[in-house]
Amino acid sequence: MHSKVTKVLYICFTVIPLVAAYFIKSRYKRLKAELEEEKNDYYYQNIFIHSKFECREHILQATSCGEECSLNHLLTLVHFIASAKESISLCVLTLQLLNILKELTKAHERGIKVRIILDKEMIAVDNLRLQRLRKSGIQVKTQKSDNSYLHHKFCLIDEKNKNSAKMFCGSLNLTLQGIVRNYEHVTLTNDYDMIQSFSEEFEKLWADFD
């Protein structure tokens, strides 16, 4: 009898913990694999813009000179914005590209929530454009201080919807100079953790700016 009890206790204190540890470890590996698989669903697309003065005419005439044409880069951003289903939150130093402005206006007209943050000093140079945006019903804010620049360049699309959220950010100002005459980069992604981080920053600025 004592021998049987000893065997049972041995199983309880040695074998069962080993089995439990095996299943816990297996579950951990499975969950880790699922998380990695989910993370791998995120994409990153990098655009590198090189100084190509002749591409100014390509943008004006809507004719591309090839894959690296500034027109193609511009249209990539335009289509990215056009894909919005719920919201667009744009935060940039300055906004002058007519194609982008038109797409933002069209998005607003079809019921998309459009919010724009621009630099106070830069918008003062082109106040008429700001007035046009606001007259169309689009919300636009600038920083309160005259002693700082709003130097961010990012755009959030559907940031509250994990299924359709995406964003782009980089060095590019949304100007003809930036997309034709400068050396710039833009990254497009649907990495939701990254989007949420930028969304938090946008909301902080939106609450603090006028």
Sequence and secondary structure as in RCSB ss.txt:
>XXXX:A:sequence
MHSKVTKVLYICFTVIPLVAAYFIKSRYKRLKAELEEEKNDYYYQNIFIHSKFECREHILQATSCGEECSLNHLL
TLVHFIASAKESISLCVLTLQLLNILKELTKAHERGIKVRIILDKEMIAVDNLRLQRLRKSGIQVKTQKSDNSYL
HHKFCLIDEKNKNSAKMFCGSLNLTLQGIVRNYEHVTLTNDYDMIQSFSEEFEKLWADFD
>XXXX:A:secstr
 HHHHHHHHHIIIIIHHHHHHHHHHHHHHHHHHHHHHHHTT  EEEEEE   TTHHHHHHHT   STT HHHHHH
HHHHHHHT SSEEEEEES B  HHHHHHHHHHHHTT EEEEEE HHHHHHTHHHHHHHHHTT EEEE S SS   
  EEEEESTT TTT EEEEES  BSHIIIIIS EEEEEE  HHHHHHHHHHHHHHHHH  
